[in-house]
Amino acid sequence: MTTDVLKNTYTAGALPVRRHAPGGRPQQGRRRRGVVRKILQHALLIVVGILMTYPLLWMLVGSFKPNDLIFLSPGLIPEEVTLEHYTNGWNGLTYPFGRYILNSATVVVGALIGNLVSCTTAAYAFARLRFRAKPVLFSAMLLTLMLPIHVLIVPQYIMFSSIGWVNTFLPLIVPKFLAVDAFFVFLMVQFFRGIPRELEEAARIDGAGYWRTFLQVMLPLTVPALATTAIFTFIWTWSDFYTQLVFLTKPDTQTVSVALRNFVDTTSASNWGALFAMSVVTLIPLFVVFLVGQRFLVKGIATTGLK
Amino acid sequence: MAVVEEFRQLRAEPGARGFRRRTDAERKEERAAWTFLFPWFIGMVLITLGPMIASLVLSFTDYNLLRDPAWVGIENYERMLGDARLHKSLGVTFTYVLIGVPLQLAAALFLAMVLNRGLKGLSFYRSVYYLPSLLGGSVAIAVLWKQLFGVSGLVNQVLGFFGVVGPGWISNPETALSTLILLHVWTFGSSMVIFLAGLRQIPDMYYEASAIDGAGRWRQFRSITIPLLTPVIFFNLVLQVINAFQSFTQAFVVSGGTGGPVDSTLFFTLYLYQRGFTDYQMGYASAMAWLLLLIIGALTAINFLVSKYWVHYDD
């Protein structure tokens, strides 16, 4: 995938050089100008890159600096390294921070399994099976892509609180088993459409039913799409704030997002170090998943326009 | 891109197949389809459609979770007309969307163009630029922002280096919203990746042919790249407007849940949250939710209508 991108962009980029092929000396001048331009472009890209990542690095470094030094210098090299922010931050709330990490992990794992199971089966029906209500249901699914959560959250809250699910993980996990994330259904539909029909037809001729064809022939081929779904689900669920804020109001079920936000409100302005430390802790899983799953992420947003 | 195309195709799709008797195989396929769709369908009814209707009904009631909902007709909607904070929140949100989205898209398009020139290290740069858009929605980044633009934050430290005494960007109602807009622009990476994918689909031969005809880089940009990229720009625009209108986390964390200072960061969604989950005015919050849905729907419709005049499709 990545090499693909590189190959294509390189051929596109090579054009201006090819354009001025005839002529001896002017070509040399062109080439020199091309080199200068390349250097300028790299310089621009590097400066923008530094501007964009500097705040992140500054926070990382700040989490190891003593509080009185964080604001003294904007530099990245700490004069003095301390781990006290991590121990203070870890124990700064009702429960040790590990509890919130565990809560977040529970929600993430639940949502992950739910999305992988439910979105895949729904997508298979939309992509491959013929049924009369398809045009209506498929448009309905596409429309929910654009439906703001804010329209649903009040009735959902009333519903979940009436059955005693508020302050449990259920409102965050159960809907995922019902394929409410239309983005992933759509992503999978796109993917299934790209798989040649012959494979299924062969299986069907051999007497395999629809479920067997799906499980044994199609599913093994959708691993890249499953990976994309898993990675996005992880990132979105881990950094989700709104629904977790609404449904989890007691400390024992709160997730890292909600806990960190409470920490902001309870921490005095002088103790930024601990806040930074816990922010870094919550960003680490995202960063790791980003490093591992980059190519799936890029592919995913390129095909469906996810975040 | 794909989503927009999907909608365009739907419109072209022929209607139902009439009342022909179906074969056994067709019936079997239909049954199988429903077993595959079963969880999705339950979710559609219970988690999406049901709450949507419930929210519409609730918007005509007065309901605080404790007593039964009382029907009040269009009172909630009338109240919205005279609610100064609601008007303020609409102003804040529109400012955020109308400034933040174009700036973010411009940054994304510009860097995608530079990256598409065939420089070495494309995938490295792409990762670096993409990272903020992945992290940007998290509470941790809001915490960072609150610090960056605080009175003694990084921005003011750097300004101090040049002898400038910066204000408390976040505590000043004049500048608080700008810091959030900047945060939005900072997350241009995902739009950029979509632009890059779109740029790759423009066939080289267009550039080759125009070069033979003597077109320069600027001319190529104006007459080939931009027109052929308009479907992608349109797609990004629709998506970003919808997303930006629903921004919540950053304003909530940075302002400590108040939308302050002086309501200068009171996003519509933030005000909705306050009404619904702080004041438990479920009826009023539902009415606001429907207003939000109408606004987003209208903006998307306008986008689609106007697109006829500037988006070029190949077919």
Interface residues (C-beta under 8 A of the other chain):
Chain A: T2 V5 L6 N8 T9 Y10 T11 A12 G13 A14 L15 P16 R18 R19 K38 Q41 H42 L44 L45 V48 G49 M52 T53 P55 L56 W58 M59 F71 S73 P74 V117 S118 C119 T121 A122 Y124 A125 F126 L129 R130 F131 R132 K134 P135 L137 F138 S139 A140 M141 L142 T144 L145 M146 L147 P148 I149 H150 V151 L152 I153 V154 P155 Q156 Y157 I158 M159 S161 P175 F177 L178 A179 V180 V185 F186 Q190 G209 Y210 W211 F214 I235 W238 S239 F241 Y242 L245 V246 V256 S257 L260 R261 V264 D265 W272 L275 F276 M278 S279 V280 T282 L283 L286 F287 F290 Q294 L297 V298 I301 A302 T303 T304 G305 L306 K307
Chain B: M1 A2 V3 E6 F7 L10 E13 A16 R17 E26 E29 E30 A32 A33 W34 T35 F36 L37 P39 W40 F41 I42 G43 M44 L46 I47 T48 G50 P51 M52 A54 S55 L58 L65 L111 V114 L115 N116 R117 G118 L119 G121 L122 S123 Y125 R126 S127 V128 Y129 Y130 L131 P132 S133 L134 L135 G137 S138 V139 A140 I141 V143 L144 K146 Q147 L148 S152 G153 L154 Q157 V158 F161 W186 S190 V193 I194 L196 A197 L199 R200 I202 D204 Y207 E208 A211 R217 F235 N236 L239 I242 N243 F245 Q246 F248 T249 F252 V253 G256 G257 T269 L272 Y273 G276 F277 M282 A285 S286 A289 W290 L292 L293 I296 T300
